[in-house]
Amino acid sequence: SVAMGVHPSWLPDSENLIFTRVSDDGQVYTASDLYSINLSTKKEYLLTGNTSMIPMRPSVSPNGQQVVFENAADASIYVINLKY
């Protein structure tokens, strides 16, 4: 196991993954955050946090500079920029 999470998505460098860590009450999602992990170092980075969003199903842009995800809290799609 590389990390605990769901919906992994490769970054173009093949060294990093974006994934979701989710909490639920057995019926609905109650919280979620996006993380990245460097596969060589196993160091994780929180990409979302301190927000009421419930980010799900991340997808990395072909150039690796952005991540798009759905927000289960409001049924919207968001894009964040990556800096690494």
N, C-alpha and C positions, 0 to 999 in steps of 0.2 A: 504494500500500500504506500502510495506517495503522500496522500493527504486524505482527510475525512471531508467529503463533500459530494456534490452532484453537478451535472451539466458542465463537464470540463470542455475547454476550448483551447487549442494550441495557439501560441503566438508564433509568428513566422520564423523566429530564431531557433525553434525546436528545443529551446532550453527552459522555456517558461510556459506555464499553464494558467489560465483564468478558470476559476470554478466558484460555485455557490455553496455556502453553508446555510442550511435551512433549519428552522424550528417550527413545529406545528403542535396542535392540540389533539391530533388524531383525526381531525376533520378538515381544518383549514390551516394555511400557513400563518404563523403569528409573527415571524421575524425571519430575516435573511440578510446576508451580506455577501459581497463579491470579494474574492481574494485572488492574488496571484502567488504562484510558488515557483522558485527557481529549482529546477530538478537536480542541479549539481550540488547546491548548498543546502537544499531543503528549507531555505528561509522563506517564510510567508509574509505577504504584505496585504494589509486591509485596504481595499479600494473604496469601499463605501462604509459608512458608519455614522452614528449619531444622527440618524434620519428616520423618518416614519416610512420610508420606502421599503418594499419587500422585493428586492431585485432577483430576477429569475432568468434562466436560459441565456447566459451571456454568449455573444458571438464577437470574435475579434475581426477587425477590418483586415483586408489583405496586406496592408503595409504595417500592421501591428501597432498603429498609433491611436486607435480608438476601440472602444468596446460598446456594443449596443446591447441592451437588455430590456426585458419587459418588467414593469413594476406591478406586481400582483395587487398592491394596495389601491391603485387607481386605474388599472387596465390601460396604462400608457406605455409608450416606448421612449427610452432615454438613451443618450449617447454621452460617454465620458471620454476624455483624452487621457492617454497613458503617457507617462514620462518615466523612462528607465534608461 
